[in-house]
Amino acid sequence: RPRMPGRSLLDPRHKARLWRSLRTPAASRQRALSLAASSLVRALASHERRWRKAYLAAVGRWLRVHWRRAAAMPTLLRSAWPVLDALKFLEAATFGVGEGRSEATAEAAVRSRPPEFESAFRAHLDRHFARVQGVELVPANLTGAVLPSEAFLLHSLADLYGASVIVESGVGMGGSTRAACVWAHAAPGRRVLSLERAQLPAEVSRSLLEACGGVLELHVGDAFERLDGLLQRAMAMGEGGPATVALLLDGPKGRVAVRLAERALARFPELAVAAVHDVPRLDPRYRDGQGRHLTRVAMEDSPYISVFSDEPWFLARFARSLDASAKFVANDPVTGSYGPTIGAFVRP
């Protein structure tokens, strides 16, 4: 409905909601955190200053209740990055995500991948690397796209598990889609199903369809509403049985994307690989108490086997060669990683 001067998007029930948020007894730590998150959303949606201040006061009250039941957490009302800290609270309230395991424990988990998987994976990477020599995996003129080494890692995992369909959420300028189509054209029967929240610009759609031909389907919609149906469609494309599928989430971002990937793996046994883009080691804003990127922490804390494109052995053996002509910031001290970084879940 149209915005009206001097009113909140949440009128006419402001007073009742505020009264409930201030008077409802907190039953638990999680309840207090949830109430703080919902009060924060209402504060951000309020146009009147008095209601915004009142809701922020409610946020402070519920956070104090939460802190009495938990270890100390960053003070949201004095935060230098209130929107990102608000997102952390919303994720915690909605998905129950925590700070994750320690950095040492997470690195040990990566090092302790099953030996049979590790040997098969690295041998397959060597074979795939030999096949893609001289192949342009990602158009060099596309900025903000996945790196060639990131595409190489995802497609190697897809091949290793026998996937015949790649489903991606988040097309952007089409870099990862073009790379997936290169993978699809390498063997008969492969397909790519791409989902973007809004209609792509006509120029991007046209260039993708010209480059990909009949192996690509473009879909429009929200991943939270459309992803399950798209995965079901992908599995139905198999000949003589369900197709094995690989998934790339390049939108949504954050720990929500990790939970979406984990849920998809739990629901669809034919989904063999679920990858998330933009998972560097560090972040100055979307971070835990040690500066680690919260999405990376969530992936390292998962029960699934995880593989990352910034692992030192992968950089030395493949990435630096594949990305020789790519334009990006390598070894960024802000992120502590080589490039944007892709992380992938595979089944134990």
N, C-alpha and C positions, 0 to 999 in steps of 0.2 A: 504494500500500500504506500502511497506517496508520503514523503516526510512532511511533517507539519511543524512550523516554527514553535519552539518552546516546549515541544513534547518529545517523549522518548519513543523509540521503536517498540518498546515493550508496554506502553500504556494500553489500556486504562488500569491494569492490575498492579502497577508499581508498588503502591502502599502495602497491599496484601503480601506480595512476594518479599518485599523488604522486611516486613514485620516477621514473617515466617523465618527468614534467614537469620534474623537477629535473636529470635526466641526459641527456635527448635533446639532441644537438647541434643548434644552430639553423642551418638551411641558408640562410635568407634573412630579410630584414626582415619580409616578410609572414608567414612561418612563426613568427617570434618573437612577432609581434603576435597571431596566432591562438592560440598557446599561452598567452599572457597572458590573453586573453579567456576561454578555456576554464577556466583555473585560477581566474579570478575567479568564474565561475559556480559552480564547485565550492565555493569559499569561502563564497559566499552561501547555498549549500544545506546547509552543514555545521552540525550542532547542537553538536558538541564544540568547545570553544574551541581545543584544541591543533591540531586539523585545520584550523580556520579560519585560525589563525596560520600554519600550515605552507603552506597554499595561497596566502595573501597574500604569503608570502616568495617563493613560486614566481612570482607575478605580478610582484613587484619584479624578480626576476632576468630574466625575459623582456622586461620593459620596458627594462631597462638594455641588454640585447642589441639590442633594437629601436632604442634611441636612439643606439647606436654606429653604426648604419647609416642614421640619418635625422636630420633637424633636431630640435631640442629640442621636446618636447611637454609638456603639463601633467603634473605629478606626481600620479598617481592616488591614491597612498597618503596624500598630504597634501591631497587635494582637499576643498573645502567642500561639493561636490555629488557624492559618490562614485557614486551610482546613475546620474545623468545622464552623468557622465564614463565610467562603465562601459558605458552604452548606446552612446556614441560609439566606444569601442574595439570593441565587438561588431559594430557596423555596419561599421567599417573592416575588421575581420577577415573578416566574412562577405561583404560586398558590394564591398570594395575602394574605398569612397568616401573621398575626400580632402577637403582644406579648400576646394577650389574656386578660382575665379579671383578676382582682386582686385575690390574694390567698384567702382572706376572702370571696370574692364573689363566687369563685369556690367551696370552702368548703360548703357554704350555698346552692349552687345548688345541691350538692350531698345529703346534709341533707334534701332537700325539694323534694325528689323523691315522686311521687304520693303515698299517703298512701295505696291505694288498691294494687298497685304494690308491695310496700314494705312488706306488710303483707303476700301476696301470695308468694312472693319470699322467705322470711325467713322460712315460713312453708314448702315450697318445699325443701329448703336446709336441714331442719331437717329430712324429709323423705328420701331424697337421701343419707344423711350421714349414716343413719341406714342401707341402702342397700349395701353400699360399705365397711362396716367394714370387715377387713380381706382381701380385694381385693388389689392387687398391681396395682395401677393406672398407675404408671410410673416405668420402670425398674430401680432399685436402682444403677446399675452399669453404667448408662448413665450420663455423666457429661455435663453440659450446656443445659440440657433439661428443659422443663417446670416442675415446681414443682407439686407434687400430688395435693396440694391445688388449684393451678391454673387450672389444668385440671378439678378438681371437680367443680370449679366455672363455667367454660365454659359449661361443660356438664349438670350441673344443669339448667342453662339458656336455653340450647337447649331443655331439657325435658320440662321445664315450658312452652315453646312456641310450643311444639309438633313437633320439628324438627325431620326429619328422615334421613337427610343427613348432614354430616359435610364436608365442603370444607376447606382445609388448603393450604396456600402458604408459603413455607419454611419448608423443611423436616429436613435438617441437619442430625443429627445422628439417627433421627427417634423416639425421645422420645414422642413428641406430637402426632405423628402418631400412635404409639403403644397404647397410652392412648385413642385416638379416637376409635381405634379398640375394646378396652375393652368396651367402651360405645356402639359401634355398635353391639357387640355380646350379649349385655344384652337384646335385644328385636328384634324380627323378622322384616325383611324388611329394617333395617338401613344400610347405606352405608357411606364410607369415600372416598373422592376424594382428592388426595394430589398432589401438584404442586411444583416442584423444578426447579430452573433455569438451572442447568446442570445435566447431567446424574449422578445418585447416584453411589457410589462405589458398586461393585458387592456384597460385604459382607453385606452392609446395606440393599440393595434391597432384597437379599435372606432372611435375618432375618425378615424383615417386612412381606414379602409374607408368610413366614412360620407361623408367629404369627397371621397374620390377615386373611389369607385364602381368601375366595371369597368376603369379605366385602370391600376390598381395591382396588382402582385403582390408579396407579402411573402415573403421567404425567410430561413431561419435557417442559419447556418454561418460558418465561418472564411473570411475573404477569400482567404487564401493557398491554400485548398483548393477554394473554390467559385467564385471570380471568373471563371476561364476558362470554366467551364460556363455561367455566367450570361451572359457576353458572347456565347457561341455561341447561347444561347437567344434573346437579344435580336436577333441578326443574322438568325435564322431567322424573325422576325416580319415581314419585308419582303414586300411584294406584288410578285411578278414578279422577285424577286431579293433579295439580302441587304439588310437594313435598315442605314442609317447610324446609328451609336450615339455618344452622349456619355457620359462616365464621370465620376462624382464620388466621390473617396475622402475620406471624413470619418472614417475608421478603416480600417486602421491609420494611425498618425501618424508623423512624423519622416521621415528620409531613406529609410527602408524603403518608405514610401508612394510616394516619387518613383521609386524603382527599380521598384516594382510598376506604376506608370503607364507608365514607359518600356518595360517588357517587354510590357505589353498593346498599346501602340502598335506595337511591332515585330512582334508575332505576328498582330494582327488588322488588316488594311488597312481594314476597314469602320469601325474606331474612329477618329473624326475629332477628338474633343476629349477630353482626359483632365485633370481638375482635381483639385487637392489643397486641402483646407481647413486653416486655421491655419498660414499661412506669412508671419508678419510680418517686418519687416526685422531686428529685434534680439531678443535674448533674454538674460537675465542668467545662465542656466544652460546651456541647450542651444545652445551658441554656438561660433564659431571664435575665433581669437586676437584678432580685431577686434570681437568682440561680436555679429557677425551670426548670425541664426538659421540653423542648419545646414540645415534643410529648404529655406529660401529660397535659400541658397547652391547647394544641389544642383540646384534648378530653374533658376537662372540659368546654371549650368554645363552645362546639357543642350544637345544639338544641336537640339532642337525649339524652335519659336517659343514664347515664353512671354508671357503677359499677366497682370497683377496688378490686383486691385481697389483698391489704394492708390496707383495712379499719379496724380500731381497733376492732369493734365488730366481724368481720369475722375471724380475727386472733385469738381472744380469744375463739371463739365458735368452729371453725373448723380447721384452718390452722395449728396450733401448734401440734395438734394431728395427722393430716394427714401427716405432713412433719417430723415426729419424726425420721425417718431413712434416710432422704434425706441429701445429703452433699451440703451445700451452706452457704453463709454468711447472717445470719439473722440480721435485724436491722442495716444495714450498714450505718454508719454516712455520708459516701460520697453520697449515694443515698437517704438517709432519708426514706427508705422503707424496707419492709420485703421481701427479695428476689428480683428477676428480675421484678416481678409484671405484671399481665395481666389486661388490661382494656377492658371493653365490652360495646358496644352500644346496646341498645334495643329500640324498638319503643315506643313513648309516648302512 
